[in-house]
């Protein structure tokens, strides 16, 4: 669990730094860039489609694991539109909330304990 938490912390710091750099250099124009690349360049199209499917899968898992479907909907929305900026922090928070129990981390409200 320590390795996972360290990875999540480093990943969150990295994505926040890269995002800050992108915004300062290019402005907050990600929708035009994302969708322009989605249909404009074959390899970027492949990568962005794959990435979008991963984000939708993360959204579905976050929604499912939350007991409150309102919270699940909000967190699912954030996982799509913020990607790792939300997802890494979400996983890190819940790794502590689950006290390092991987089953509890993955199953969320569906975990019944042992």
C-alpha positions in Angstrom: 0.0 0.0 0.0 2.9 2.3 0.7 4.1 1.9 -2.9 0.6 2.6 -4.3 0.3 5.7 -2.1 3.7 7.0 -3.1 2.9 6.4 -6.8 -0.4 8.3 -6.4 1.2 11.2 -4.6 4.0 11.5 -7.3 1.4 11.1 -10.1 -0.8 13.8 -8.7 2.1 16.2 -8.3 3.3 15.4 -11.8 -0.1 15.9 -13.4 -0.8 19.1 -11.5 2.6 20.5 -12.6 2.1 19.6 -16.2 -1.5 21.0 -16.1 -0.2 24.3 -14.6 2.5 24.5 -17.3 0.0 23.8 -20.1 -2.5 26.4 -18.8 0.2 29.1 -18.4 1.6 28.4 -21.9 -1.6 27.7 -23.8 -4.5 28.9 -21.7 -7.4 26.9 -20.5 -8.4 25.6 -23.9 -8.4 21.9 -23.3 -11.8 21.1 -24.9 -10.7 22.5 -28.3 -7.3 20.7 -28.1 -8.8 17.3 -27.0 -11.6 17.2 -29.5 -9.4 18.7 -32.3 -6.9 16.0 -31.7 -9.6 13.4 -31.4 -10.6 13.8 -35.0 -7.5 15.5 -36.5 -4.5 13.1 -36.0 -4.7 9.3 -36.2 -2.4 8.5 -33.3 -3.8 11.3 -31.1 -7.2 10.1 -32.0 -6.3 6.5 -30.9 -4.7 7.7 -27.7 -7.5 10.1 -26.8 -10.2 7.5 -27.5 -8.4 5.0 -25.3 -8.0 7.6 -22.6 -11.6 8.6 -22.8 -12.7 5.0 -22.4 -10.5 4.6 -19.4 -12.0 7.8 -17.9 -15.5 6.4 -18.5 -14.6 3.1 -16.8 -13.1 5.0 -13.8 -16.4 7.1 -13.7 -18.5 3.9 -13.6 -16.3 2.4 -10.9 -16.4 5.5 -8.7 -20.2 5.8 -9.1 -20.6 2.1 -8.2 -18.3 2.1 -5.2 -20.0 5.1 -3.5 -23.0 4.5 -1.3 -24.6 7.8 -2.1 -25.4 7.9 -5.8 -25.4 11.7 -5.6 -21.8 11.7 -4.4 -21.0 8.9 -6.9 -22.4 11.1 -9.7 -20.4 14.1 -8.7 -17.2 12.1 -8.2 -17.8 10.3 -11.4 -18.2 13.6 -13.3 -15.0 14.9 -11.7 -13.1 11.7 -12.6 -14.0 12.3 -16.3 -13.4 16.1 -16.5 -10.4 16.2 -14.1 -8.8 12.8 -14.9 -5.8 12.1 -12.6 -6.1 15.5 -10.9 -9.2 14.1 -9.2 -8.7 10.3 -9.5 -5.2 10.1 -7.9 -6.4 12.2 -4.9 -9.6 10.2 -4.7 -7.7 6.9 -4.5 -5.1 8.3 -2.1 -7.8 9.6 0.2 -9.7 6.2 0.1 -6.5 4.2 0.6 -6.2 5.9 4.1 -10.0 5.7 4.7 -9.9 2.0 4.1 -6.9 1.7 6.4 -4.8 0.0 3.7 -7.4 -2.8 3.1 -7.3 -3.3 -0.7 -10.7 -5.0 -0.7 -12.3 -2.1 1.1 -10.5 0.3 -1.2 -11.8 -1.4 -4.4 -15.3 -2.3 -3.2 -16.1 0.9 -1.3 -19.7 0.7 0.1 -20.0 -2.9 -1.2 -17.3 -4.1 1.3 -18.8 -6.1 4.1 -15.7 -6.8 6.1 -14.3 -10.0 7.2 
